[in-house]
């Protein structure tokens, strides 16, 4: 069970509306004999992440999701379990985190929207 997160330092506002507390980039690599199985399992993990309702960006190497630190910890945990339940004998996962409970982190949109202009 995760402990309650500390309150922001004095003089700093909590993460503002529209500014997520944390961001997680996660790449799940299930160990299977078939490339098609890898894609199927990764797709199951992505479907779970998208199903959380959190802001998500799927890229060619990793999926980025933003929310509270506790939500993202649960997503990281569940990604492993889904991989195994879906048939992977083992799973390697690579993660990058940004966490700022006081001021929030830059959103996915702020970081990438200028590169995806229609």
C-alpha positions as CSV (number, residue, x, y, z in Angstrom):
1,X,0.0,0.0,0.0
2,X,1.3,3.4,-0.9
3,X,1.8,6.0,1.8
4,X,0.0,9.3,1.7
5,X,2.0,11.8,-0.3
6,X,3.5,14.8,1.6
7,X,1.9,18.2,1.3
8,X,3.6,20.7,-1.0
9,X,6.3,22.8,0.6
10,X,5.2,26.0,2.3
11,X,4.8,28.9,-0.2
12,X,4.1,26.6,-3.2
13,X,0.7,26.0,-4.6
14,X,-0.5,22.4,-5.2
15,X,-0.5,21.2,-8.8
16,X,-2.9,23.4,-10.5
17,X,-6.0,22.3,-12.5
18,X,-4.8,21.3,-16.0
19,X,-1.2,20.7,-14.7
20,X,-0.8,17.1,-13.8
21,X,1.1,16.1,-10.7
22,X,3.1,13.4,-12.5
23,X,3.9,12.0,-15.9
24,X,5.0,8.5,-16.8
25,X,6.5,7.2,-20.0
26,X,6.3,3.4,-20.0
27,X,7.6,0.8,-22.5
28,X,6.5,-2.8,-21.8
29,X,8.5,-5.5,-23.6
30,X,6.9,-8.9,-23.0
31,X,9.1,-12.0,-23.4
32,X,7.4,-14.3,-25.9
33,X,8.4,-16.5,-28.8
34,X,6.4,-14.6,-31.4
35,X,6.5,-11.0,-32.6
36,X,2.7,-11.0,-33.1
37,X,2.3,-12.1,-29.5
38,X,4.4,-9.1,-28.4
39,X,2.2,-6.7,-30.3
40,X,-1.0,-8.4,-28.9
41,X,0.2,-8.1,-25.3
42,X,1.5,-4.6,-25.7
43,X,-1.9,-3.6,-27.2
44,X,-3.6,-5.1,-24.2
45,X,-1.5,-3.0,-21.9
46,X,-2.2,0.1,-24.0
47,X,-5.9,-0.6,-23.9
48,X,-5.8,-0.8,-20.1
49,X,-3.9,2.5,-19.9
50,X,-6.3,4.3,-22.3
51,X,-9.2,2.8,-20.3
52,X,-8.1,4.6,-17.1
53,X,-9.5,7.8,-18.6
54,X,-6.2,9.7,-18.0
55,X,-4.6,11.8,-20.7
56,X,-2.5,9.4,-22.7
57,X,-0.2,9.6,-25.7
58,X,0.8,6.5,-27.6
59,X,4.1,6.7,-29.4
60,X,6.1,4.2,-31.4
61,X,8.3,3.2,-28.5
62,X,6.4,4.1,-25.4
63,X,3.1,5.3,-24.0
64,X,3.0,8.5,-21.9
65,X,0.2,9.0,-19.3
66,X,-0.3,11.8,-16.8
67,X,-2.1,11.9,-13.5
68,X,-1.5,11.6,-9.8
69,X,1.6,9.8,-8.6
70,X,-0.5,7.1,-7.0
71,X,-2.5,6.5,-10.2
72,X,0.6,6.2,-12.2
73,X,2.2,3.8,-9.7
74,X,-0.9,1.6,-10.1
75,X,-0.7,1.7,-13.9
76,X,3.0,0.7,-13.8
77,X,2.1,-2.2,-11.5
78,X,-0.8,-3.4,-13.6
79,X,1.1,-3.2,-16.8
80,X,3.4,-5.9,-15.5
81,X,0.5,-8.1,-14.4
82,X,-1.4,-7.7,-17.6
83,X,1.6,-8.8,-19.6
84,X,2.0,-12.0,-17.5
85,X,-1.8,-12.7,-17.6
86,X,-1.8,-12.3,-21.4
87,X,0.9,-15.0,-21.7
88,X,4.3,-13.5,-21.4
89,X,6.7,-15.6,-19.5
90,X,8.5,-12.5,-18.3
91,X,8.4,-8.8,-19.0
92,X,10.9,-6.0,-19.1
93,X,9.6,-2.5,-18.5
94,X,11.3,0.8,-19.0
95,X,9.9,3.9,-17.3
96,X,10.6,7.6,-17.2
97,X,8.9,9.7,-14.5
98,X,8.4,13.4,-13.9
99,X,6.9,14.2,-10.5
100,X,6.2,17.7,-9.0
101,X,3.4,17.5,-6.4
102,X,3.6,21.3,-5.7
103,X,3.6,22.9,-9.1
104,X,2.7,20.0,-11.4
105,X,4.6,18.9,-14.5
106,X,4.4,20.0,-18.1
107,X,1.5,18.3,-19.8
108,X,1.7,16.0,-22.8
109,X,0.0,18.6,-24.9
110,X,2.5,21.3,-23.9
111,X,5.4,19.1,-24.8
112,X,4.2,17.7,-28.1
113,X,1.3,19.6,-29.6
114,X,3.6,22.0,-31.7
115,X,5.0,18.9,-33.4
116,X,1.6,17.4,-34.4
117,X,0.0,20.4,-36.1
118,X,-2.7,19.2,-38.6
